[in-house]
Amino acid sequence: MKLRFAPSPTGLIHVGNARQAIANALYARRHGATFQLRIDDTDRERSREEYADALRTDLTWLGINWDETFRQSDRLDRYAAAIETLKDTGRLYPCFESEQELAAKREARIRMRKPPVYDRAMLRMTAEQRAQAEANGKVPYWRFRLSDGMVAWDDLVMGRSQVKLPSISDPVLVRADGTVLYTLASVVDDLETGVTHILRGEDHLTNTGVQIDIAEALGARPGRFTFAHLPLLLDEAGGKLSKRFDGLSLRALRQDGIDPGAVVSYLARLGSSDDPAPLSFEELAASYDVRRVSRSAARFDMRQLLALNRKVMHQKPFGEMRDLLPEGATEAFWLAVRGNVDLLSELRHWWDVVAGTIVPPVQDEEGAYLLQALSLLPDDPWDSETWKTWTGAIRAASGRSGKALFHPLRVALTGEEKGPEMRDLLPLMGHARVAERLRIAAR
Protein backbone atom coordinates (compact mmCIF):
# COMPACT_ATOMS: atom_id res chain seq x y z
CA MET A 1 0.00 0.00 0.00
CA LYS A 2 1.26 3.47 -0.87
CA LEU A 3 -0.28 6.92 -0.40
CA ARG A 4 0.87 10.32 -1.51
CA PHE A 5 0.43 13.98 -0.79
CA ALA A 6 1.02 16.04 -3.91
CA PRO A 7 0.96 19.80 -3.33
CA SER A 8 1.82 22.35 -5.98
CA PRO A 9 4.41 24.93 -4.85
CA THR A 10 2.29 27.89 -5.88
CA GLY A 11 1.40 29.19 -2.42
CA LEU A 12 1.49 28.44 1.29
CA ILE A 13 -0.21 25.37 2.69
CA HIS A 14 -3.44 26.33 4.46
CA VAL A 15 -5.60 24.23 6.74
CA GLY A 16 -7.62 22.84 3.80
CA ASN A 17 -4.75 21.04 2.10
CA ALA A 18 -3.06 20.39 5.45
CA ARG A 19 -6.12 18.30 6.30
CA GLN A 20 -5.48 16.17 3.22
CA ALA A 21 -1.80 15.75 4.11
CA ILE A 22 -2.73 14.69 7.63
CA ALA A 23 -5.35 12.24 6.37
CA ASN A 24 -2.86 10.56 4.03
CA ALA A 25 -0.10 10.45 6.63
CA LEU A 26 -2.37 9.00 9.35
CA TYR A 27 -3.88 6.43 6.99
CA ALA A 28 -0.43 5.36 5.86
CA ARG A 29 0.85 5.11 9.43
CA ARG A 30 -2.12 3.03 10.57
CA HIS A 31 -1.78 0.54 7.72
CA GLY A 32 2.02 0.42 7.63
CA ALA A 33 1.97 1.90 4.13
CA THR A 34 4.56 3.96 2.30
CA PHE A 35 3.94 7.71 2.33
CA GLN A 36 5.15 9.73 -0.63
CA LEU A 37 5.61 13.48 -0.91
CA ARG A 38 5.35 14.59 -4.52
CA ILE A 39 5.98 18.18 -5.56
CA ASP A 40 3.67 18.96 -8.48
CA ASP A 41 5.72 21.71 -10.09
CA THR A 42 4.88 21.34 -13.78
CA ASP A 43 3.27 24.79 -13.71
CA ARG A 44 6.50 26.61 -14.45
CA GLU A 45 4.98 30.10 -14.36
CA ARG A 46 3.43 29.83 -10.88
CA SER A 47 5.73 27.37 -9.09
CA ARG A 48 8.24 28.92 -6.69
CA GLU A 49 11.15 27.31 -4.90
CA GLU A 50 10.35 29.25 -1.74
CA TYR A 51 6.92 27.64 -1.65
CA ALA A 52 8.45 24.18 -2.10
CA ASP A 53 10.75 24.88 0.85
CA ALA A 54 7.83 26.26 2.88
CA LEU A 55 5.63 23.22 2.36
CA ARG A 56 8.39 20.86 3.51
CA THR A 57 8.92 23.06 6.57
CA ASP A 58 5.19 23.08 7.30
CA LEU A 59 4.83 19.30 6.99
CA THR A 60 7.83 18.73 9.25
CA TRP A 61 6.34 21.16 11.78
CA LEU A 62 3.17 19.04 11.81
CA GLY A 63 5.26 15.97 12.55
CA ILE A 64 4.66 14.43 9.12
CA ASN A 65 7.57 12.49 7.65
CA TRP A 66 7.72 10.93 4.21
CA ASP A 67 9.35 7.74 2.96
CA GLU A 68 10.08 9.02 -0.54
CA THR A 69 9.86 12.26 -2.42
CA PHE A 70 10.38 13.65 -5.93
CA ARG A 71 9.49 16.58 -8.14
CA GLN A 72 7.45 16.27 -11.29
CA SER A 73 9.89 18.57 -13.08
CA ASP A 74 12.45 15.74 -12.80
CA ARG A 75 10.20 13.27 -14.63
CA LEU A 76 9.41 15.11 -17.86
CA ASP A 77 10.82 12.23 -19.92
CA ARG A 78 8.25 9.84 -18.39
CA TYR A 79 5.40 12.17 -19.30
CA ALA A 80 6.78 12.48 -22.84
CA ALA A 81 6.75 8.69 -23.16
CA ALA A 82 3.14 8.53 -21.97
CA ILE A 83 2.18 11.26 -24.42
CA GLU A 84 3.63 9.25 -27.32
CA THR A 85 1.76 6.15 -26.16
CA LEU A 86 -1.55 8.01 -26.14
CA LYS A 87 -0.83 9.51 -29.53
CA ASP A 88 0.03 6.12 -31.01
CA THR A 89 -3.24 4.63 -29.75
CA GLY A 90 -5.29 7.54 -31.04
CA ARG A 91 -6.40 8.74 -27.59
CA LEU A 92 -4.47 12.00 -27.78
CA TYR A 93 -5.38 14.25 -30.68
CA PRO A 94 -4.17 17.68 -31.87
CA CYS A 95 -6.36 20.77 -31.68
CA PHE A 96 -5.84 24.17 -33.29
CA GLU A 97 -8.71 26.35 -32.05
CA SER A 98 -7.83 29.62 -30.40
CA GLU A 99 -9.27 30.70 -27.06
CA GLN A 100 -11.60 33.05 -28.91
CA GLU A 101 -12.87 30.26 -31.13
CA LEU A 102 -13.47 27.98 -28.18
CA ALA A 103 -15.32 30.74 -26.33
CA ALA A 104 -17.55 31.32 -29.35
CA LYS A 105 -18.34 27.60 -29.52
CA ARG A 106 -19.27 27.50 -25.84
CA GLU A 107 -21.53 30.51 -26.17
CA ALA A 108 -23.24 29.02 -29.21
CA ARG A 109 -23.97 25.74 -27.41
CA ILE A 110 -25.33 27.62 -24.41
CA ARG A 111 -27.67 29.62 -26.67
CA MET A 112 -28.90 26.31 -28.10
CA ARG A 113 -29.48 25.09 -24.52
CA LYS A 114 -26.81 22.45 -24.91
CA PRO A 115 -24.06 21.64 -22.39
CA PRO A 116 -20.91 23.65 -23.19
CA VAL A 117 -18.92 20.50 -23.94
CA TYR A 118 -16.11 20.48 -26.50
CA ASP A 119 -17.48 19.29 -29.88
CA ARG A 120 -14.44 17.21 -30.92
CA ALA A 121 -14.31 19.04 -34.23
CA MET A 122 -10.57 18.45 -34.48
CA LEU A 123 -11.09 14.68 -34.57
CA ARG A 124 -12.58 15.18 -38.03
CA MET A 125 -9.53 16.96 -39.42
CA THR A 126 -7.85 15.25 -42.35
CA ALA A 127 -4.09 14.89 -42.58
CA GLU A 128 -4.11 17.55 -45.28
CA GLN A 129 -6.07 20.01 -43.10
CA ARG A 130 -3.68 19.49 -40.21
CA ALA A 131 -0.67 20.00 -42.48
CA GLN A 132 -2.21 23.19 -43.80
CA ALA A 133 -2.87 24.50 -40.29
CA GLU A 134 0.73 23.84 -39.25
CA ALA A 135 1.99 25.41 -42.50
CA ASN A 136 0.04 28.51 -41.52
CA GLY A 137 2.01 28.69 -38.28
CA LYS A 138 -0.49 27.11 -35.94
CA VAL A 139 0.91 24.88 -33.18
CA PRO A 140 -1.45 22.25 -31.76
CA TYR A 141 -2.34 21.59 -28.18
CA TRP A 142 -3.48 18.04 -27.37
CA ARG A 143 -6.73 16.70 -25.96
CA PHE A 144 -7.46 13.25 -24.55
CA ARG A 145 -10.43 11.50 -26.16
CA LEU A 146 -12.57 10.29 -23.28
CA SER A 147 -14.38 6.98 -23.45
CA ASP A 148 -18.06 6.93 -24.30
CA GLY A 149 -19.43 5.64 -21.05
CA MET A 150 -19.46 5.96 -17.31
CA VAL A 151 -16.65 5.55 -14.79
CA ALA A 152 -17.64 4.31 -11.33
CA TRP A 153 -15.79 3.44 -8.15
CA ASP A 154 -16.46 2.74 -4.47
CA ASP A 155 -15.22 5.79 -2.62
CA LEU A 156 -14.11 5.31 0.99
CA VAL A 157 -15.86 8.55 1.99
CA MET A 158 -18.48 9.30 -0.66
CA GLY A 159 -19.62 5.74 -1.26
CA ARG A 160 -20.55 4.61 -4.75
CA SER A 161 -19.45 7.40 -7.09
CA GLN A 162 -19.67 7.82 -10.84
CA VAL A 163 -18.80 10.23 -13.59
CA LYS A 164 -20.52 10.37 -16.97
CA LEU A 165 -17.63 10.96 -19.36
CA PRO A 166 -19.75 12.13 -22.34
CA SER A 167 -20.88 15.08 -20.22
CA ILE A 168 -17.28 16.31 -19.89
CA SER A 169 -15.11 18.05 -22.44
CA ASP A 170 -12.11 16.07 -23.59
CA PRO A 171 -9.37 17.43 -21.30
CA VAL A 172 -6.31 19.21 -22.60
CA LEU A 173 -3.27 17.20 -21.48
CA VAL A 174 -0.50 18.99 -23.39
CA ARG A 175 -0.29 22.71 -24.04
CA ALA A 176 0.85 24.14 -27.35
CA ASP A 177 4.29 24.81 -25.85
CA GLY A 178 4.64 21.11 -25.01
CA THR A 179 4.02 21.52 -21.29
CA VAL A 180 2.25 18.55 -19.74
CA LEU A 181 -0.72 19.30 -17.50
CA TYR A 182 -1.34 17.93 -14.02
CA THR A 183 -4.16 15.66 -15.16
CA LEU A 184 -1.76 13.44 -17.11
CA ALA A 185 1.40 13.88 -15.04
CA SER A 186 -0.41 12.81 -11.87
CA VAL A 187 -1.70 9.61 -13.46
CA VAL A 188 1.72 8.70 -14.82
CA ASP A 189 3.33 9.27 -11.42
CA ASP A 190 0.70 7.29 -9.54
CA LEU A 191 1.02 4.36 -11.93
CA GLU A 192 4.79 4.26 -12.19
CA THR A 193 5.57 4.84 -8.50
CA GLY A 194 3.06 2.30 -7.23
CA VAL A 195 0.53 4.54 -5.49
CA THR A 196 -2.48 2.46 -4.44
CA HIS A 197 -4.68 4.79 -2.38
CA ILE A 198 -5.54 8.39 -3.27
CA LEU A 199 -7.06 10.56 -0.55
CA ARG A 200 -7.87 14.09 -1.70
CA GLY A 201 -10.57 16.77 -1.76
CA GLU A 202 -14.02 16.29 -3.20
CA ASP A 203 -13.28 19.02 -5.75
CA HIS A 204 -11.37 16.28 -7.59
CA LEU A 205 -14.38 13.97 -8.00
CA THR A 206 -14.95 14.71 -11.68
CA ASN A 207 -11.23 14.76 -12.29
CA THR A 208 -11.02 11.27 -10.76
CA GLY A 209 -13.33 9.91 -13.44
CA VAL A 210 -11.14 11.47 -16.12
CA GLN A 211 -7.92 10.18 -14.57
CA ILE A 212 -9.28 6.65 -14.24
CA ASP A 213 -10.01 6.74 -17.97
CA ILE A 214 -6.50 8.00 -18.71
CA ALA A 215 -4.94 5.36 -16.45
CA GLU A 216 -6.77 2.57 -18.23
CA ALA A 217 -5.75 4.02 -21.59
CA LEU A 218 -2.15 3.69 -20.36
CA GLY A 219 -2.70 0.04 -19.49
CA ALA A 220 -3.91 0.14 -15.89
CA ARG A 221 -6.34 -2.55 -14.85
CA PRO A 222 -9.83 -1.44 -13.73
CA GLY A 223 -9.92 -0.74 -10.01
CA ARG A 224 -6.18 -0.08 -9.91
CA PHE A 225 -6.63 2.74 -7.35
CA THR A 226 -8.67 3.11 -4.16
CA PHE A 227 -10.10 6.60 -3.73
CA ALA A 228 -11.33 8.67 -0.81
CA HIS A 229 -12.60 12.19 -1.40
CA LEU A 230 -12.74 14.41 1.67
CA PRO A 231 -15.45 17.08 1.72
CA LEU A 232 -14.10 20.59 1.40
CA LEU A 233 -13.53 22.74 4.45
CA LEU A 234 -15.47 25.95 4.82
CA ASP A 235 -14.31 29.04 6.63
CA GLU A 236 -16.20 30.43 9.62
CA ALA A 237 -18.49 32.40 7.30
CA GLY A 238 -19.36 29.28 5.31
CA GLY A 239 -17.20 30.11 2.29
CA LYS A 240 -14.66 27.84 0.64
CA LEU A 241 -11.16 27.96 2.07
CA SER A 242 -8.54 29.23 -0.33
CA LYS A 243 -4.83 29.96 -0.50
CA ARG A 244 -5.95 33.59 -0.40
CA PHE A 245 -6.68 33.26 3.31
CA ASP A 246 -3.14 33.77 4.57
CA GLY A 247 -4.40 33.88 8.14
CA LEU A 248 -5.24 30.18 7.88
CA SER A 249 -1.90 29.15 6.41
CA LEU A 250 0.22 26.85 8.53
CA ARG A 251 2.93 29.50 8.59
CA ALA A 252 0.50 32.01 10.11
CA LEU A 253 -0.75 29.51 12.69
CA ARG A 254 2.83 28.69 13.65
CA GLN A 255 3.72 32.38 13.99
CA ASP A 256 0.60 32.94 16.11
CA GLY A 257 1.81 30.31 18.57
CA ILE A 258 -0.52 27.41 17.74
CA ASP A 259 0.97 24.05 18.74
CA PRO A 260 1.35 21.66 15.78
CA GLY A 261 -0.16 18.84 17.84
CA ALA A 262 -3.36 20.86 18.19
CA VAL A 263 -3.53 21.44 14.43
CA VAL A 264 -3.10 17.72 13.68
CA SER A 265 -5.56 16.66 16.39
CA TYR A 266 -8.17 19.15 15.17
CA LEU A 267 -7.91 18.50 11.44
CA ALA A 268 -7.66 14.72 11.84
CA ARG A 269 -11.16 14.54 13.29
CA LEU A 270 -12.81 17.63 11.86
CA GLY A 271 -15.96 16.60 10.01
CA SER A 272 -15.95 13.08 11.43
CA SER A 273 -18.02 11.33 14.07
CA ASP A 274 -15.05 11.55 16.48
CA ASP A 275 -14.68 14.66 18.61
CA PRO A 276 -11.28 16.41 18.39
CA ALA A 277 -9.07 15.49 21.34
CA PRO A 278 -5.46 16.33 22.28
CA LEU A 279 -3.83 13.12 21.05
CA SER A 280 -0.37 12.29 19.78
CA PHE A 281 0.24 11.46 16.12
CA GLU A 282 0.59 7.77 17.01
CA GLU A 283 -2.64 7.78 19.01
CA LEU A 284 -4.50 9.46 16.16
CA ALA A 285 -3.08 7.02 13.61
CA ALA A 286 -4.05 3.99 15.70
CA SER A 287 -7.73 4.91 15.48
CA TYR A 288 -7.85 6.79 12.19
CA ASP A 289 -10.61 5.63 9.85
CA VAL A 290 -11.37 7.72 6.79
CA ARG A 291 -14.77 6.03 6.56
CA ARG A 292 -15.82 7.97 9.64
CA VAL A 293 -15.52 11.26 7.77
CA SER A 294 -18.89 12.81 6.96
CA ARG A 295 -19.87 13.41 3.35
CA SER A 296 -20.97 16.93 4.26
CA ALA A 297 -18.65 19.92 4.23
CA ALA A 298 -17.04 20.72 7.57
CA ARG A 299 -16.55 24.22 8.94
CA PHE A 300 -13.16 25.26 10.26
CA ASP A 301 -13.72 27.10 13.52
CA MET A 302 -10.73 28.97 14.94
CA ARG A 303 -12.35 29.05 18.38
CA GLN A 304 -12.46 25.26 18.45
CA LEU A 305 -8.82 25.07 17.39
CA LEU A 306 -7.82 27.53 20.12
CA ALA A 307 -9.76 25.54 22.72
CA LEU A 308 -8.00 22.36 21.65
CA ASN A 309 -4.66 24.18 21.57
CA ARG A 310 -5.27 25.19 25.18
CA LYS A 311 -5.78 21.56 26.18
CA VAL A 312 -2.66 20.47 24.30
CA MET A 313 -0.57 23.18 25.96
CA HIS A 314 -1.85 22.40 29.43
CA GLN A 315 -0.75 18.77 29.32
CA LYS A 316 2.70 19.32 27.81
CA PRO A 317 5.60 18.20 30.04
CA PHE A 318 8.61 20.47 30.43
CA GLY A 319 10.81 18.15 28.36
CA GLU A 320 8.68 18.74 25.26
CA MET A 321 8.55 22.49 25.84
CA ARG A 322 12.14 23.22 26.81
CA ASP A 323 13.25 24.41 23.36
CA LEU A 324 10.11 26.52 22.89
CA LEU A 325 10.35 28.46 26.13
CA PRO A 326 12.13 31.82 26.47
CA GLU A 327 15.84 31.52 27.15
CA GLY A 328 16.50 30.83 30.81
CA ALA A 329 12.97 29.59 31.55
CA THR A 330 12.88 26.74 34.05
CA GLU A 331 10.59 23.79 34.67
CA ALA A 332 9.13 25.67 37.64
CA PHE A 333 8.17 28.50 35.29
CA TRP A 334 6.48 26.17 32.82
CA LEU A 335 4.55 24.34 35.52
CA ALA A 336 3.43 27.70 36.94
CA VAL A 337 2.11 29.19 33.68
CA ARG A 338 1.05 26.30 31.46
CA GLY A 339 -2.49 26.29 32.80
CA ASN A 340 -2.98 29.90 31.74
CA VAL A 341 -1.55 30.05 28.22
CA ASP A 342 -3.53 29.48 25.06
CA LEU A 343 -0.72 30.21 22.62
CA LEU A 344 3.03 29.74 22.61
CA SER A 345 3.40 33.45 21.92
CA GLU A 346 1.98 34.25 25.37
CA LEU A 347 4.95 32.63 27.11
CA ARG A 348 7.18 35.61 26.41
CA HIS A 349 4.85 37.87 28.37
CA TRP A 350 4.77 35.66 31.45
CA TRP A 351 8.53 35.28 31.38
CA ASP A 352 8.79 39.07 31.40
CA VAL A 353 6.43 39.08 34.39
CA VAL A 354 8.56 36.73 36.50
CA ALA A 355 12.06 37.44 35.21
CA GLY A 356 11.96 40.69 33.28
CA THR A 357 10.90 44.28 33.67
CA ILE A 358 7.27 45.31 33.49
CA VAL A 359 5.73 48.58 34.63
CA PRO A 360 2.58 47.88 36.65
CA PRO A 361 -0.23 50.42 36.59
CA VAL A 362 -0.30 52.97 39.39
CA GLN A 363 -3.16 52.30 41.82
CA ASP A 364 -3.75 55.70 43.43
CA GLU A 365 -6.58 54.55 45.68
CA GLU A 366 -4.62 51.53 46.87
CA GLY A 367 -1.31 53.27 47.52
CA ALA A 368 -1.45 53.02 51.31
CA TYR A 369 -2.52 49.39 51.16
CA LEU A 370 0.31 48.43 48.80
CA LEU A 371 2.90 50.18 50.98
CA GLN A 372 1.52 48.30 53.96
CA ALA A 373 1.88 45.05 52.00
CA LEU A 374 5.46 46.06 51.15
CA SER A 375 6.30 46.55 54.83
CA LEU A 376 5.11 43.01 55.57
CA LEU A 377 7.01 41.38 52.71
CA PRO A 378 8.87 38.29 54.05
CA ASP A 379 12.61 37.97 53.72
CA ASP A 380 14.27 35.46 51.39
CA PRO A 381 14.34 32.56 50.76
CA TRP A 382 10.87 32.18 49.19
CA ASP A 383 8.97 29.02 48.32
CA SER A 384 5.43 27.90 47.48
CA GLU A 385 4.25 28.80 51.01
CA THR A 386 5.48 32.42 50.88
CA TRP A 387 2.34 33.81 49.23
CA LYS A 388 0.10 32.25 51.88
CA THR A 389 2.32 33.49 54.69
CA TRP A 390 2.53 37.02 53.28
CA THR A 391 -1.17 37.44 52.50
CA GLY A 392 -2.03 36.01 55.92
CA ALA A 393 0.03 38.76 57.53
CA ILE A 394 -1.58 41.38 55.28
CA ARG A 395 -5.06 40.12 56.18
CA ALA A 396 -4.32 40.37 59.89
CA ALA A 397 -2.90 43.91 59.56
CA SER A 398 -5.43 45.38 57.12
CA GLY A 399 -8.60 43.48 57.90
CA ARG A 400 -9.09 42.84 54.20
CA SER A 401 -10.15 39.55 52.63
CA GLY A 402 -11.21 38.10 49.29
CA LYS A 403 -10.86 40.25 46.19
CA ALA A 404 -10.04 43.39 48.18
CA LEU A 405 -7.04 41.57 49.62
CA PHE A 406 -5.71 39.74 46.57
CA HIS A 407 -6.65 41.77 43.49
CA PRO A 408 -4.52 44.90 44.11
CA LEU A 409 -1.51 42.67 44.80
CA ARG A 410 -1.94 40.67 41.58
CA VAL A 411 -2.31 43.80 39.45
CA ALA A 412 0.72 45.42 41.10
CA LEU A 413 2.96 42.38 40.64
CA THR A 414 1.85 41.11 37.20
CA GLY A 415 0.04 44.01 35.54
CA GLU A 416 -2.82 41.59 34.85
CA GLU A 417 -6.32 41.13 36.26
CA LYS A 418 -5.93 37.34 36.30
CA GLY A 419 -3.39 34.68 35.50
CA PRO A 420 -1.36 31.84 37.03
CA GLU A 421 -1.48 31.14 40.75
CA MET A 422 0.43 33.80 42.65
CA ARG A 423 1.86 31.20 45.02
CA ASP A 424 3.75 29.78 42.02
CA LEU A 425 4.75 33.11 40.48
CA LEU A 426 5.98 34.82 43.65
CA PRO A 427 9.10 32.64 44.22
CA LEU A 428 10.05 33.08 40.55
CA MET A 429 9.87 36.88 40.83
CA GLY A 430 12.03 37.24 43.92
CA HIS A 431 12.04 39.78 46.73
CA ALA A 432 13.72 42.71 44.92
CA ARG A 433 11.41 42.58 41.87
CA VAL A 434 8.25 42.30 43.97
CA ALA A 435 9.29 45.17 46.23
CA GLU A 436 10.07 47.45 43.27
CA ARG A 437 6.70 46.79 41.62
CA LEU A 438 4.81 47.48 44.84
CA ARG A 439 6.60 50.85 45.14
CA ILE A 440 5.75 51.76 41.53
CA ALA A 441 2.09 50.79 41.87
CA ALA A 442 1.74 52.69 45.15
CA ARG A 443 2.86 56.06 43.74
Summary of the structure (lengths in Angstrom):
residues: 443
radius of gyration: 31.0
end to end distance: 71.2
largest distance: 108.1
contacts: 1320
relative contact order: 0.10
helix: 52%
strand: 13%
